[in-house]
């Protein structure tokens, strides 16, 4: 049974819905926005009551058609889906669909949640809905005035999927490399977190953009340095079909030490970035002179 706050949000959302419908408006978003304003956990509270759980359908193209087909299939199978059929696919649309199919006591009239989700909203929706099935059709670059870099979006979705239970079913379009890699990302992040929890040394290589990778490492041995991790990093690059030649490495926070920088260069690191603390000019300028001397030494 939803808590008191969810019941209040449900009543307010329903009153908003009835008022909009009385004026001939669709009521596909505003009632949900009202409910979520009163109770940010409204979606989780109501969807947790669904007997058969929740399935999410997302992607750049095809999600509306796919969700409608799945709704018809589940209905034919004897289930009673709660579905945002109107295509209102942000959090407010999901909340509005739940409002439309619940009683005034927040009891669902269906037993299965089937929600079309905007791809940029999918990470947050996964956290709210805890779906048992996630379908991703594709990820393409469109509406870039509204969304961020596509690879960054794929990364956020992958991180959200990694937080779901192992038994969650992922239905991914294998013809879209970004989508297909979501399953690999989920498995890799799960293994990394298991290693970290066990106190083991571990590394996670993540592709941010075509030529930009981020490596997360844990449990570096006492008195060890990042140099100890470079051989493993090269192995991970090789597994990804890349090499240091086409994937330059940058080291940040490097001390002004010519010998250290030369070692990094010999190990294959392309560039280093040092720090300059916010100090008065009489302290900053000597440090810059020191860096200038080191650069000349390294390049000589």
Long-range contacts (C-beta under 8 A, 24 or more apart in sequence): 1-49, 1-106, 2-45, 2-46, 2-49, 2-106, 3-45, 5-38, 5-39, 5-41, 6-39, 6-41, 6-42, 6-45, 6-46, 6-106, 7-105, 7-106, 8-38, 8-39, 9-34, 9-35, 9-36, 9-38, 9-39, 9-42, 10-35, 10-42, 10-46, 10-99, 10-102, 10-104, 10-105, 10-106, 11-104, 12-38, 13-42, 13-95, 13-96, 13-99, 14-99, 14-104, 17-96, 17-99, 17-100, 26-86, 27-96, 27-100, 28-84, 28-86, 28-88, 28-93, 28-96, 28-97, 29-88, 29-90, 29-92, 29-93, 29-96, 30-92, 30-96, 31-95, 31-96, 31-99, 31-100, 32-88, 32-91, 32-92, 32-93, 32-94, 32-95, 32-96, 32-97, 32-98, 32-99, 33-92, 33-95, 35-95, 35-96, 35-99, 36-91, 36-92, 36-95, 41-128, 42-95, 42-98, 43-91, 43-94, 43-95, 43-98, 43-128, 43-129, 44-128, 44-129, 44-130, 45-106, 46-98, 46-102, 46-106, 46-108, 47-98, 47-113, 47-128, 47-129, 47-130, 48-130, 49-106, 49-107, 49-108, 50-82, 50-108, 50-110, 50-111, 50-112, 50-113, 51-111, 51-112, 52-79, 52-111, 52-112, 53-112, 53-113, 53-131, 53-132, 53-133, 54-112, 54-113, 54-114, 54-115, 54-129, 54-130, 54-131, 54-132, 54-133, 55-112, 55-113, 55-114, 55-115, 55-131, 55-132, 55-133, 55-134, 55-135, 56-115, 56-117, 56-122, 56-125, 56-126, 56-129, 56-131, 56-133, 56-134, 56-135, 57-114, 57-115, 57-116, 57-117, 57-135, 57-137, 58-116, 58-117, 58-118, 58-119, 58-122, 58-125, 58-134, 58-135, 58-136, 58-137, 58-157, 59-119, 59-135, 59-136, 59-137, 59-138, 59-139, 59-173, 59-179, 60-119, 60-137, 60-138, 60-139, 60-140, 60-142, 61-137, 61-138, 61-140, 62-137, 62-138, 63-89, 63-116, 63-117, 63-119, 63-135, 63-137, 64-89, 64-116, 66-135, 66-137, 67-114, 67-115, 67-116, 70-114, 70-135, 71-114, 74-112, 74-114, 79-110, 79-111, 79-112, 80-109, 80-110, 80-111, 80-112, 81-110, 81-112, 81-113, 81-114, 82-108, 82-109, 82-110, 82-112, 82-113, 82-114, 83-113, 83-114, 83-115, 83-116, 84-115, 84-116, 87-116, 89-115, 89-116, 89-117, 89-118, 89-121, 90-118, 90-121, 91-121, 91-124, 91-125, 91-128, 94-125, 94-128, 94-129, 119-147, 119-153, 119-157, 120-146, 120-147, 120-153, 122-157, 122-160, 123-156, 123-157, 123-159, 123-160, 124-160, 126-160, 126-161, 126-163, 126-164, 127-160, 127-163, 130-164, 131-164, 131-168, 132-167, 132-168, 132-169, 133-168, 133-169, 133-170, 133-171, 134-161, 134-164, 134-168, 134-169, 134-170, 134-171, 135-171, 135-172, 136-170, 136-171, 136-172, 136-173, 136-179, 136-182, 137-173, 137-179, 138-173, 138-176, 138-179, 139-176, 139-178, 139-179, 149-209, 150-178, 151-178, 151-207, 151-208, 151-209, 151-210, 152-208, 154-178, 154-179, 154-181, 154-182, 155-185, 155-206, 155-208, 157-182, 158-182, 158-185, 158-186, 158-189, 159-185, 159-189, 161-185, 161-186, 162-186, 162-189, 162-190, 162-193, 166-190, 192-216, 192-218, 195-219, 203-229, 203-232, 203-233, 203-236, 205-233, 205-236, 205-237, 205-240, 207-240, 211-246, 211-247, 211-248, 213-237, 213-240, 213-242, 213-247, 226-251, 227-263, 227-264, 227-267, 230-267, 230-268, 230-269, 234-268, 244-268, 256-287, 256-290, 256-291, 256-294, 257-294, 258-294, 258-297, 258-298, 261-294, 261-298, 262-298, 265-298
